[in-house]
Amino acid sequence: MAERTIAERIMDSTQQAVFWGLGRTTYRFDSIQTQNVPYGGHVRQKLDIYLPRKGKPTGFAVFIHGGTWRSGHKNEYAYVGQALAAHGIATAVVGYRLFPEVRFPEFANDIAQALAWLEVRGQEYGFHTESGVVMIGHSAGAHLASLVPMDESYANEFGFSPSMVKGVIGIAGIYSFKAENSALMSDIFQPVADPNDFFEAKPINYLKKNGIPLRLIHGRKDQTVACRSAERMFKNALLVDHPVDIHVEEKYGHVRPVFDFVPVMPNHRRFVNKITRFIDEVTNENTGDGGDRVRRSEVCEATL
């Protein structure tokens, strides 16, 4: 995972602010919102729930923001929850504790705790998990969105059903890394059992036959998390017959894919369709085991 330059960070922050404003303005009346619902005792252990204003939800998603496990806030991604709700998907946008206040696995534990809370209490807010949920994450959020359900020790420790998560959509995600080559990463992931390996922190190590279906979305020009991260995850998944597909956008960088949740973007409809169709495929009982179509997929180079 490459460190961004100051100019790149400023550009990302500026773009994020612009699209955040556009998203909130466009979709703010198309969803029912319940914000800052605590799932734990820490100020960051809160989530926001977005429900379709019209009709029953056609699916349920949990969105995890990125930020190198040390920055970002759920409030910055209100436009994601609003956009998905406007397209029929009830969405929980989850906040979690960050480095340096905590290290791995504490932020992963937060996601597991949020899933356990949603399974028990989500229905009070219109978020039902009986038919399953799909995890969606961007960057470090994709790392957490894939790791927590794929490593069943989290379900065992925090008490959510292992079968609750029906699929994972990773956007510009981090699935394997060499923390030992980075002082920052070594510090963030220091508490793992074997500090020289970091095995348990890497989603790629939990791929298995007939595992949770994955959809990987990545920009070819991503200079923060190289596209080879998704390509390696895809290839390793195929080797063990783990349901997976990959969608590579040739002209996109690191933050651009998540901006397609904003309706003014030219690829918005096609992008959201990729999300909603996947959710339908893996949660709809009438489509078989939910992984059939994903398992047969090939690398997609077409524009999303």
Summary of the structure (lengths in Angstrom):
residues: 304
radius of gyration: 17.5
end to end distance: 23.9
largest distance: 51.6
contacts: 1083
relative contact order: 0.14
helix: 42%
strand: 18%
